[in-house]
Amino acid sequence: MIKTKLLLILFLFIPYMLFSNTAVIDSLKNQLNIVEGKEKVEVLNELAKAYFYESPQKTIEYGNQALNLSQKLDYVEGEAQALKIIGGGYYYLSNYEKALECYQNSIEILEEIGDEQKNASTYNSIGIIYDELADFNKALKYYLMSLKINEKIGYKKGIAISLNNIGLIYWNLSNYDKTLEYYQKSLKIFEELENKRHIAHLLNNIGIVYKSLNDQDKALDYYLRSLKIKEQLGDKKGIANSLGNIGIIYKNLKNYDESLKYYLKALEMTEEIDDKWGTANTLNNIGNLYVKQQKYDKAFLYLEKGLKLAKEIKAKSNINNSYFFFSELFSDKKDYKKALEYFKLYSAVKDSIFNEESSVKIAETQTKYETEKKEKENELLKKDLEISSLQKLRLLLLLLGSILILAVVMIFFILRVRVNHRLRIINKDLAISKENTEQIRKQLALINTMLRHDLANNFIVIKTALQLYNEEKDEKLLKEADIKCDNGLELINSMRELEFSSRAETSLKSIDLRHVVDKLSKEFSGMNIQLNGNCKVRADEAFESVIHNIIENAKLHGKAKNITITFEEFSYFTEIKIHNDGTEIPADIHERIFEKQFSHGEAGHTGIGLFLVIQNINRYGGSIYVEDTDKPGVTFVINLKKA
């Protein structure tokens, strides 16, 4: 499954892309000579969009002309659109940093003028970039923001786009049933809208899922249907995508000549449109194909080029792909030491993307390497023994000695096969056990950290309350200490339940937000905590700790007095906003506050609270971020699956 997953060419949904051909471009160029002012800005933007599939450099060139003219005319709508188009051009060139900068600048203007539809599509484009950078938490955050707006304004095309890209998140998590569910919902909407371009993209993506499920015939059928539509539309990037995916199917079917033909067509097209991500991906696929054909020199050249380009654009998934294929290359060449080195590099990059261990494969490769060394040593020893025996044996005993040696070798071989088979079973069981143990260790480490952090905070409050009581004899202080004691005991019980549930591998369950808030309101009696209505989300016992840490953070760090919790339910998820009236968090550290041991301001403590928050939210398959807003105070936004 690993290799299949790495072969995906991520598909792009940028809603503002239009069908482009020579006649359209020539017509727009002719219009440039006869229009002025805002009308000229519109023509420049349309011309920039028309070049998306043929020349991203020209997209950026004409987009910048539109941007400069818009700024001179103080035409903010044209400026926002130009920035968005330029961002798309940089995306095609795999310059993700510049693309994100343009998209963010466009969003600032779109929010000012209240253009929700374009704002939603720009959020979606940002999500796509983070998807390609393998930052799935951020990608999901922006996809959900886009879906929220599109559902609010009833924009069907935007809803379908968001559903597709959320499906892509599930694909990255290897949850193929959920992936197909979201893709089919998206496809149904696009078929109702008769949108051929996006139908083609969905057919391609569904084909990828069936490839992951090893149903090659279904995958090929969807790819060919997708390719036919893309050729009708002249979508060069999409055509290259489909060609590459068809090449993968033929490789899986061991039709290597046909596979190479499609790969080379895809490579020619990605280089023509300067699609660096697609080029790196195709180079890797060609390299892997040559490994299958045992053409190792050619394989090395293509994989080396693919890795170099992937590193230039910082595309983790392509880098990961390269390392994996290099490991296969050296494994086929029986150079298990090199194979192990590259698999460790692959594992390190994979861990940075998914935070999962790859100990089973490493152990297997390590065993191959060690076995090869032992076999060479045994072979040398065996030859020495044979030479010694031949020198001592007499001609008359040659036949008898040969029979005896053959019998010994056969017995040794049979015993060795049995022992090796048993060792493989033991190694596999140990590797699985090690992986399960590591997962439990991580879960217990998280629980232990939560206990130490939250209990420590309770003990500090209890100690302070008792000290003040000795001085002031205020009964309220004893009550506060008593509440903290109860909270600590409840926390221990909750974490015990969480530990049991993790060991039993139970799924998430329905958690009542009102119940959680009511419990915490008693603990934070000095604060005004308000929740209007109620909702249920998919989480576990640790969700109470999540809300607790956010409120406590507002109290200790922001000196907040009032907490307002609101929520909005959408078709597939619930958005919870927790606003406090405390000190604002600087925009430049909005993302860093979730890092382990990061603290800010004089009231900074261990910096572990919000780290625990994002760890748990990630476990639930949701996202959390600090909302950028002019409203005084701080607003945390949590997106979770509906219960």
C-alpha positions, 0 to 999 in steps of 0.5 A, a space after each residue: 500500500 505504501 508504494 501505491 500511495 506515493 504514486 498519486 499526482 495530486 489533482 488541482 481544483 482552482 475554480 477560476 480556471 477557464 478553457 483556453 485555446 489560441 482563438 481565445 488568447 488572440 481575441 483577448 490580445 486584440 481587445 487589449 488595444 481598444 479598452 481602457 481603465 477597469 475594462 482593461 484590467 478585466 481583459 488582462 486578468 482573463 488573458 492571464 487565466 487563459 494561459 494557465 494550461 499553456 504558460 504559467 510564466 505568461 499568467 504571472 506576466 499578464 497578472 502583474 500587468 493587471 495588478 499594477 493597473 488596478 493599483 493605479 486605478 484604485 480598483 480593489 476588485 481587480 487587484 484581488 483577482 489579479 493577486 489570486 491569478 498570479 498565485 495560481 501561476 506560481 502554484 503551477 511553477 511549484 513556487 509555493 511560498 510566492 503562491 501563498 503570499 499572493 493568496 493571502 494578500 488577495 484574501 485581505 482585500 476580498 474580506 474587506 469588500 465582502 466577496 465571499 465566493 472568491 474568498 472561499 475559492 482562495 481558501 481552497 487554493 491555499 488548502 491545495 498548497 498545504 496538501 502538496 506540502 503534506 501539511 494535512 492539518 492546515 490543508 483540512 483547516 482551509 478546506 473546511 473554511 471554504 466549505 463553510 462559506 460555500 454552504 452558507 452562500 449556497 454555491 454548489 460548485 464550491 461545495 463540490 470542490 471542497 468535498 473533493 479536497 476533503 476526500 483527498 485528506 481521507 485518501 492521504 489517511 488511507 481511508 478509501 471508503 470515506 474517500 470514495 464517499 466524498 468523491 461520489 458526492 462531489 461528482 454527483 454535483 458536478 454532473 448536475 452542473 454539467 461541468 466537464 473539467 471537474 467531472 474529468 478531475 473526479 473521474 481521475 481521482 476515483 481511478 486513483 482510489 481504485 488503484 490504491 485498492 488494487 482494482 487495476 481494471 476499474 482504475 484504468 477505466 476511470 483514467 481513460 474516461 478522464 483523459 478523453 474529457 481533458 483532451 477535449 478541453 485542452 487541459 495540458 496539466 490534467 492530460 499529463 496527470 492522466 497519462 502518468 496514472 495510466 502509465 502506473 496501471 500498465 506498470 502494475 500489469 507488467 506491460 512495461 513498454 506501454 507504461 514507459 510510452 505513457 510516462 514519457 508523454 507525461 514527462 514531455 508535457 509537464 516539462 512543456 508547461 514547467 510543472 516542476 511537481 509533476 516533472 519530479 513525480 514522473 521522473 520518479 515513476 520512470 526511474 521505478 519502472 526501470 528498476 522493474 526492468 532491471 535497467 539499474 543505470 537508467 533507473 539511477 539517473 531518473 531517480 536522481 533527477 527526480 530527487 534533486 527537483 523535489 528537494 528544490 521545490 520542497 515537495 515532501 511527498 516526492 522526496 519520500 517517493 524518491 527515497 522509497 524507489 532508491 531503496 527498491 533499486 539497491 534492494 534489487 541490486 542486493 546492496 542491502 546496506 544502501 537499501 537500508 540507508 535510503 529506507 531510513 531516509 524514506 521513513 524519516 520523511 514519512 514520519 514527518 508527514 504522518 508521524 507514524 513508525 516504519 520499523 517493520 520495513 526497516 527490520 526486514 531490510 536490516 534482516 536482509 542485509 545481515 542475512 546476506 553477510 552471514 550467507 557470504 561468511 557461511 559460503 566461504 566456510 563451506 568452500 574451505 570445508 569442501 576443499 579440506 575434505 577433497 584433499 583427505 578423501 581417497 578415490 575409493 571413498 569418493 562416492 560414499 563421501 559424496 552421498 554423506 555430504 549430500 545428505 548432510 547438506 539436505 538435512 542442513 538445508 531443510 533445517 535452515 529453511 524451517 528455522 528461517 521460516 520460523 525466524 521470519 514469523 517471529 520477526 514479523 510478530 516482533 515487528 507488529 508487537 513493537 509497532 503496537 507497543 510504540 503506539 500505546 507508548 505514545 498514547 500513554 505518554 500523551 496521557 501522562 503529559 496531560 495528567 502532569 500538566 493539568 494536575 500541576 495547574 490544579 495543585 498550584 491553585 490549591 496551594 495558593 488558595 490554602 496559603 491565602 486562606 491562612 492569611 485571610 480566612 476567606 471560606 471561598 478560598 477553601 471552596 476553590 481548593 475543593 473544586 480543584 481537588 474534585 477536578 483533579 480526581 475527575 481528570 485522573 478518571 477520564 484519563 484512565 478511561 482514555 487509556 482503556 479505550 486506546 488499548 481496546 482500539 475503540 472508535 471516537 464517540 459522541 461528546 456533549 459540548 454543553 455537558 463539558 462547558 457546564 462542568 468547567 463553568 463550576 471550576 472557573 467560577 470567577 469567569 463568565 462562560 457562556 454557551 448558547 444552545 448545544 451540539 455533539 461532536 466526535 471525540 473522547 474523554 480528553 475533549 474536556 481537557 482541550 476546552 479546559 486548557 483553552 479557557 485556562 490559557 485565556 485566564 492565565 495568559 490573557 487575563 480574560 474575564 469573559 468566555 463566549 462559546 458559539 458553534 455552527 453545524 454544517 453538513 459534514 462538520 461542526 465549527 466551534 468558536 471560543 472567544 475571550 476578551 483577554 489580551 490579543 495574541 500577536 498574529 506572527 505567533 498564531 501558529 507557534 503557540 501550538 508548538 511544544 514548550 512555546 510560551 509567550 509573555 510574562 505569564 508564560 508557563 510550561 508551554 505544554 497546554 496548547 500543544 496538548 490541545 492540538 495533539 488531541 484535536 489531530 487525533 480526532 481528525 479535526 483542526 484548530 487555529 487562531 482566527 485572524 479578526 479585528 474583534 478585540 480579544 482572541 478567538 480559537 476555532 475548532 473544526 470537528 466531525 459531527 456526532 
